[in-house]
């Protein structure tokens, strides 16, 4: 007969993830860090570089977008592809919201560059709309491409490890799920 209270107990040890891992798990923290860093980077790049040099403008733009996509990847990499459908747009909204607030603060301080001039408060709303649109479009498109690449790589790794039965089980499960969704949508009609 099994004992209700065991005579031996096991001591459990909780391990804290490293600092970068803890931050990467948090959607608000990653979006806030990204938004603040990108807006300050943009301000620096437009005020300290040569505005006539396409290499400087292109290079700083590329560096900013690389930073943004690395931050998105670090965050999304902690979760399943199914969670990406809401995490990627939420990241984009929070990141662009942070950038918009930073833009307003820099504009109020007279430090927000707008081309060769300094932005005024009347320029803030069009800038905010532009930031929101491009961040949403860019992050969602990037997450979609990343999801496709991750799916392909996972499938190739499973096949290369001679786990074709796992690939077949995943394929069957996804087909069954699609059929369930189709039948549920037909029932609601």
N, C-alpha and C positions, 0 to 999 in steps of 0.2 A: 504494500500500500504506500502511496506517495505521501511524503511528509508535507504538512501544511506550512510549517516553518522550517526551512532548510537549516541544517547545522552549519554549513559553510556558506559564507557570503563572498561575493566577488566585488572588489573595489573597482568602481568605474572611474575612469579618468577622462575629463572633458578637455579636448584640445581646442584652443582658440586658433582660428585661421590667421595667417599673417595679415598685416595691416592692409596691404594692397588688395588682398582677396576680400577682406571685410568691406572695403570701400567699393570694390567692383560689384559686390552683391547688392548694393543700395542704388536703386534707380535715382532717387533725388540727389544723392551726393555726386554720382557720376555726371548727371545732367548739369548740376550747379557748377562743378569744377570745369566742365567743358565750356559752358556758356561764358563764365567769367574769363577763362583763359583765352578763348577765341576772340572775345570783344577787345580785350586788352592787346592781344597780338595784332588784330586788325588796326587798332589805333596806332600802335607802334610802327607797323609796317607802312602805313600811309603817311606818317609824319617824319620818319627817319630815313626813308629810302628815296630813291630817285623816281619821281612820278612819271618821268619820260622813259624809263627803262622797263621794257616789257619783260625782261628776264627777272628783274626784281619783283615786279607785280605778280608775274606768273609763279615764281618760286615761293613767294610768301603765301600766295593763295593755295598752292599745292601743299605747303607745309601745314597750313591751317586745316585743310580738308583731311590730310593724312592723320593729324592729331584727332580730329573729330571722329573719323571712322575707326581709329584704334580704340578710342574710348567706347564707342558703340559696341565694337567687337569684344572688348574686355567685359562689358556688362552682359551682352547677350550670350556669350560663351558659357555662362554659368547656368543657363536654363535650357529647357528642351525647345525644339523648334515650334511646338504648339504654343508656348508662352510668348514667342517672338511676335505673334500677331497683335498683341496688345502692348508689349513692352517697347517695341521699336517706335510706334507712334507716340506713346507716352513720353519716351526719351526725347523725341523730336520736339514735342510741345513744351516740356520742361526746359530743355536746353535753349530753345528759341525764346521762351519767356524770360529766362535769365539774361540772355543777350539783349533783349528788348529793354529790360530794366537797367542793365549796364549802359546801354546806349542813351537812355534818358538821363542817367546820372552824369555820364560824360558830357552830354549836350548841355545840361544845367551848369556844369563846371566850365564849359567852353573848351572842352578837350576832345570832342567828337569830330573827327575829320570827315568831310564830305567832299571828295575830290580834292581840289587844291584849296578849298575854303573850309571854314569851320561850320558845322551844322548848327541850325537854330531850332527852336522848339517847333516851328511850323514844319520842319523836315522830319520830325520824329515819327508821325503816324505812317507816312509812306515807307519809311525805313523799317518800321515795325512790321508792316504788312509784307514787305519783301523778305525780311528775315524769316518770318513764320512760313511763308510759302516755300522758299528754297530749302529750309531745314527739313520741313515735312517731306517734300518731294525727294530730297537727297538721301535722307536717312531711311525712308521706306524703300526706296529703290535699292540702296546699298544692302539693307537687311534681306530683301528678296533675292538678290544675287548671291549674298552670303549663304542663305538658306539652301539655295540650289546647289552651290558648291559643297556645302556640308553634307547634304543628302547623297550626292554622287560619291564623295570621298568615303562616307560611311559604308555605302553599298560596296564599293571597291575593296575596302578593308575587310568586310565580311566575306566576300568572295575569295580574296587572297588568303584568308585564314582557313579556307575550306569549310566555311560555315554557311554553305548554300541553303541548308535547311532553315537557318535563321532568316535569311533573305526571303525565302518562300513564305515563312510564317508572317513576316512583316508585310509582305505584299498581300497575302490573304487577309490579314487584319485590316489593312487600309482599304481593300476592296469591299469588305463587309461593312466597314464604317461608312463608305460612300453610299452603299446600297441602303443602309439604315437612314442616312440623311435624306436620300431621294424619296424613300417611302414616307418619312415624316413630313417632308415638304408637300408631297401629294395629298397626305391626309389633311393638312391645314388648308388646302385649296378648296 
